[in-house]
C-alpha cells in the first residue's frame, strides 16, 4: 500500500502548538498522512528507550517509519577509516529504526572525490557488501537499506549507480529522489515519459517486485550547472519537477512506494497534496 509523509517536521508543527518529538505521529495522522522519515543527518543521537517510545506512538497512529542515516557516510572514500566508519553509521541507524519498529534506512553514498566514477562505484559496491554482512552479523538483516539518488553531479548517486548498489543484495531497495535526479541533469524531468523511463530502468535492473515497493523522496529543487542548490516548495513554478505526472504513473502501474516529501518547510502540506492528487486516480 502506498504511503505519504514528510521528512522531519514542517513549519506548521510548532505553529500549531506541538513541542515534543513524541507528538509527531499524532500530528502526521491528523494531517491525513501515514509515513514519517526520522532525520539523523547529523548523527544518530536518539536513545533506545526514546526510539521505542516513539515507535509505539507511531504504531498507535498507523504511521510507517523510516530513518535517514547521517550525511557524513562516505562509501567510496580513499581513507579506509572513513569508509569503514560508514558501516557503523548504517548500523547505528538500523538499530534505531528497529527499536522504533520501522524497517528502512535511507542513506547518501558519498562523493567521487579525486577518483573516477568507476573507481568510486567499485569502492561503494564493496562497502555495500560489507554493510549487508555487518547487518546480518548484528541480527539486523531484516532492516532494509536504501541508497539514495543524489542531486549534485560530483556525488555518487546517479540512477544507474544506485541500481548497481541495489544489485549487491536482493534485500536492498532504492530511494529514488526525483528532485535530485531532475537537478543533477538540469531539469531533465519534463513529463510522464521521464518518470516512466525511471520506473522502467528500475524494473529492468532490480525486477518488478522491488520496484513496486521502492522508497522515494520528492521535492522541487533549485539547481545550477553543478546540480542541486536548495530545496523549494510546491509553490515554485520554475525548477520542478512536477509531481502530478509521477502520481499518474504510480497509480496506472499499481505501484506501492513510500513517498517522503522534502519540501523546504512545507513538507507536510506538500505530501498531502501528492496524496490527494494520487487518490483522484484510484477513485478515493
C-alpha positions as CSV (number, residue, x, y, z in Angstrom):
1,X,0.0,0.0,0.0
2,X,1.4,3.4,-1.0
3,X,2.3,5.7,1.9
4,X,2.8,9.5,2.0
5,X,4.6,11.6,4.6
6,X,7.2,14.3,5.4
7,X,10.9,14.2,6.2
8,X,11.2,15.7,9.6
9,X,8.7,18.2,11.0
10,X,7.4,21.1,8.9
11,X,6.9,24.7,9.9
12,X,3.3,24.1,11.0
13,X,4.3,21.6,13.7
14,X,5.4,24.2,16.2
15,X,3.0,26.8,14.8
16,X,0.1,24.6,15.8
17,X,1.3,24.2,19.3
18,X,3.3,20.9,19.1
19,X,6.5,20.9,21.0
20,X,7.8,17.4,21.5
21,X,9.0,14.8,19.1
22,X,6.7,12.2,20.6
23,X,3.8,14.3,19.3
24,X,4.9,13.9,15.7
25,X,2.8,10.7,14.9
26,X,-0.4,12.4,16.2
27,X,0.4,15.5,14.1
28,X,1.1,13.4,11.0
29,X,-2.1,11.4,11.4
30,X,-4.3,14.5,11.9
31,X,-2.9,15.8,8.6
32,X,-4.1,12.7,6.8
33,X,-0.7,11.2,6.2
34,X,0.7,7.8,7.1
35,X,4.5,7.9,6.9
36,X,7.4,9.8,8.6
37,X,11.1,9.8,8.0
38,X,13.1,10.5,11.2
39,X,16.1,12.6,10.5
40,X,19.6,11.6,11.7
41,X,21.6,13.6,9.2
42,X,24.0,14.9,11.9
43,X,24.3,11.7,13.8
44,X,22.1,9.0,15.4
45,X,21.5,10.6,18.8
46,X,18.2,9.1,19.8
47,X,18.4,6.7,22.7
48,X,16.9,3.2,22.5
49,X,14.2,3.8,25.1
50,X,13.2,7.0,23.3
51,X,13.2,5.2,20.0
52,X,10.9,2.5,21.3
53,X,8.5,5.1,22.8
54,X,8.4,7.0,19.5
55,X,7.8,3.7,17.7
56,X,4.9,2.8,19.9
57,X,3.3,6.2,19.3
58,X,3.7,5.8,15.6
59,X,2.1,2.3,15.7
60,X,-0.8,3.8,17.6
61,X,-1.5,6.2,14.7
62,X,-0.5,3.7,12.0
63,X,2.4,5.8,10.8
64,X,5.1,3.9,8.9
65,X,8.6,5.0,10.0
66,X,11.9,5.2,8.1
67,X,15.2,6.9,9.2
68,X,17.7,9.0,7.3
69,X,21.2,8.0,8.2
70,X,24.0,10.5,8.9
71,X,25.1,12.7,6.0
72,X,28.8,12.0,6.6
73,X,28.6,8.5,5.2
74,X,31.3,8.1,2.5
75,X,31.2,4.6,0.9
76,X,33.9,5.4,-1.7
77,X,36.4,7.4,0.5
78,X,40.1,6.9,-0.2
79,X,40.5,7.0,3.5
80,X,39.8,3.4,4.7
81,X,38.8,4.6,8.1
82,X,36.1,6.9,6.8
83,X,34.8,4.1,4.5
84,X,34.6,1.6,7.3
85,X,33.1,4.2,9.7
86,X,30.3,4.5,7.2
87,X,29.3,0.9,8.1
88,X,29.0,1.9,11.7
89,X,26.7,4.8,10.8
90,X,24.4,2.4,8.9
91,X,24.4,0.0,11.9
92,X,23.5,2.8,14.3
93,X,20.7,3.9,12.1
94,X,19.5,0.3,11.7
95,X,19.4,-0.2,15.4
96,X,17.4,3.0,15.9
97,X,14.8,2.2,13.3
98,X,14.5,-1.4,14.6
99,X,13.8,0.0,18.1
100,X,11.1,2.2,16.5
101,X,9.5,-0.7,14.8
102,X,10.4,0.6,11.3
103,X,12.2,-1.1,8.5
104,X,14.0,1.3,6.2
105,X,17.3,3.1,6.5
106,X,18.0,5.7,3.8
107,X,21.5,7.0,3.1
108,X,23.7,9.0,0.8
109,X,26.6,7.0,-0.6
110,X,29.1,10.0,-0.8
111,X,31.1,11.7,-3.5
112,X,33.6,10.6,-6.1
113,X,36.3,12.8,-4.6
114,X,39.5,12.7,-6.6
115,X,38.9,9.3,-8.3
116,X,36.9,8.3,-11.4
117,X,33.2,7.5,-11.1
118,X,34.1,3.9,-12.0
119,X,36.6,3.6,-9.1
120,X,34.2,5.3,-6.7
121,X,31.4,3.0,-7.6
122,X,33.6,-0.1,-7.2
123,X,34.6,1.0,-3.7
124,X,31.0,1.8,-2.9
125,X,29.8,-1.7,-4.1
126,X,32.4,-3.3,-1.9
127,X,31.3,-1.2,1.1
128,X,27.7,-2.1,0.4
129,X,28.6,-5.8,0.6
130,X,30.3,-5.1,3.9
131,X,27.2,-3.3,5.2
132,X,25.0,-6.2,4.4
133,X,27.4,-8.6,6.1
134,X,27.5,-6.4,9.2
135,X,23.7,-6.1,9.4
136,X,23.5,-9.9,9.3
137,X,26.2,-10.3,11.9
138,X,24.3,-7.9,14.2
139,X,20.9,-9.5,13.8
140,X,19.7,-6.6,11.7
141,X,19.3,-8.5,8.5
142,X,15.6,-7.7,8.4
143,X,16.3,-4.0,8.1
144,X,16.1,-2.6,4.5
145,X,18.8,-0.3,3.4
146,X,18.0,2.2,0.7
147,X,20.8,4.0,-1.2
148,X,19.5,7.4,-2.5
149,X,19.9,9.0,-5.9
150,X,21.8,12.3,-5.4
151,X,21.4,15.9,-6.7
152,X,24.9,17.1,-7.2
153,X,26.9,16.0,-10.3
154,X,30.0,15.2,-8.3
155,X,28.1,12.9,-5.9
156,X,27.9,9.2,-6.3
157,X,24.2,8.6,-6.9
158,X,23.0,8.6,-10.5
159,X,20.1,6.3,-11.2
160,X,22.5,3.7,-12.7
161,X,24.9,3.9,-9.8
162,X,22.1,3.4,-7.3
163,X,20.9,0.4,-9.3
164,X,24.5,-1.0,-9.1
165,X,24.4,-0.7,-5.3
166,X,21.0,-2.4,-5.2
167,X,22.3,-5.4,-7.2
168,X,24.6,-6.2,-4.3
169,X,21.8,-7.9,-2.4
170,X,18.1,-8.6,-3.2
171,X,17.1,-7.0,0.1
172,X,18.3,-3.6,-0.9
173,X,15.6,-1.1,-2.1
174,X,16.4,2.1,-3.9
175,X,15.5,5.5,-2.6
176,X,14.6,7.4,-5.8
177,X,14.8,11.2,-5.1
178,X,13.1,12.6,-8.2
179,X,14.1,16.2,-7.3
180,X,17.7,15.1,-7.1
181,X,17.6,13.3,-10.5
182,X,16.0,16.4,-12.0
183,X,18.6,18.7,-10.5
184,X,21.7,16.7,-11.5
185,X,20.5,16.6,-15.1
186,X,19.5,20.2,-15.1
187,X,15.7,19.9,-15.4
188,X,15.5,16.7,-17.3
189,X,12.2,15.5,-15.9
190,X,9.5,17.2,-18.0
191,X,6.6,14.8,-18.4
192,X,5.2,11.3,-17.8
193,X,7.8,9.9,-20.2
194,X,10.7,10.7,-18.0
195,X,9.0,9.2,-14.9
196,X,8.2,6.1,-16.9
197,X,11.8,5.9,-18.0
198,X,13.0,5.9,-14.4
199,X,10.5,3.3,-13.4
200,X,11.4,1.1,-16.4
201,X,15.1,1.4,-15.5
202,X,14.4,0.1,-12.0
203,X,12.3,-2.8,-13.3
204,X,15.0,-3.8,-15.8
205,X,17.7,-3.7,-13.2
206,X,16.1,-5.0,-9.9
207,X,12.9,-6.5,-11.1
208,X,9.2,-5.7,-10.7
209,X,8.8,-6.8,-7.1
210,X,11.4,-4.5,-5.7
211,X,10.5,-1.7,-8.0
212,X,6.9,-1.8,-6.8
213,X,7.8,-1.0,-3.2
214,X,10.6,1.5,-3.8
215,X,11.3,4.3,-1.4
216,X,11.1,7.9,-2.7
217,X,12.0,11.4,-1.8
218,X,10.2,14.2,-3.6
219,X,10.6,18.0,-3.7
220,X,11.2,20.8,-6.1
221,X,14.9,21.7,-6.2
222,X,16.7,24.7,-7.5
223,X,19.9,23.8,-9.4
224,X,23.0,25.2,-11.1
225,X,25.4,23.6,-13.6
226,X,26.7,21.6,-10.7
227,X,23.3,20.2,-9.8
228,X,21.3,20.7,-6.6
229,X,21.4,24.1,-4.9
230,X,18.5,24.2,-2.5
231,X,15.1,22.6,-1.8
232,X,12.0,24.6,-2.6
233,X,8.2,24.3,-2.0
234,X,5.5,23.2,-4.4
235,X,4.7,26.9,-4.9
236,X,7.8,27.1,-7.2
237,X,6.9,27.2,-10.9
238,X,10.5,27.5,-12.3
239,X,12.6,24.5,-11.3
240,X,10.3,21.5,-10.8
241,X,9.9,18.6,-11.2
242,X,6.1,18.5,-11.1
243,X,4.6,15.7,-9.0
244,X,1.3,15.2,-10.9
245,X,2.8,13.0,-13.7
246,X,4.5,10.8,-11.2
247,X,1.3,10.2,-9.3
248,X,-0.4,9.2,-12.6
249,X,2.4,6.7,-13.4
250,X,2.3,5.2,-9.9
251,X,-1.4,4.8,-10.0
252,X,-1.5,3.3,-13.5
253,X,1.3,0.8,-12.8
254,X,-0.2,-0.1,-9.4
255,X,3.0,0.7,-7.5
256,X,3.1,0.9,-3.7
257,X,6.1,3.1,-2.8
258,X,6.7,5.1,0.3
259,X,6.8,8.7,-0.8
260,X,8.6,11.2,1.6
261,X,8.3,14.9,0.9
262,X,11.3,17.0,1.5
263,X,10.0,20.5,0.6
264,X,11.5,23.4,2.5
265,X,9.2,23.9,5.5
266,X,6.0,22.8,3.8
267,X,6.8,19.1,3.5
268,X,3.6,18.1,5.4
269,X,1.3,20.3,3.2
270,X,3.0,19.2,0.0
271,X,2.9,15.5,1.0
272,X,-0.8,15.8,1.4
273,X,-1.1,17.5,-2.0
274,X,0.6,14.4,-3.6
275,X,-1.7,12.0,-1.7
276,X,-4.8,13.9,-2.7
277,X,-3.8,14.0,-6.3
278,X,-2.9,10.3,-6.3
279,X,-6.3,9.5,-4.8
280,X,-8.1,11.0,-7.8
281,X,-6.7,8.2,-9.9
282,X,-7.9,5.4,-7.7
283,X,-11.4,6.7,-7.0
284,X,-10.9,7.9,-3.4
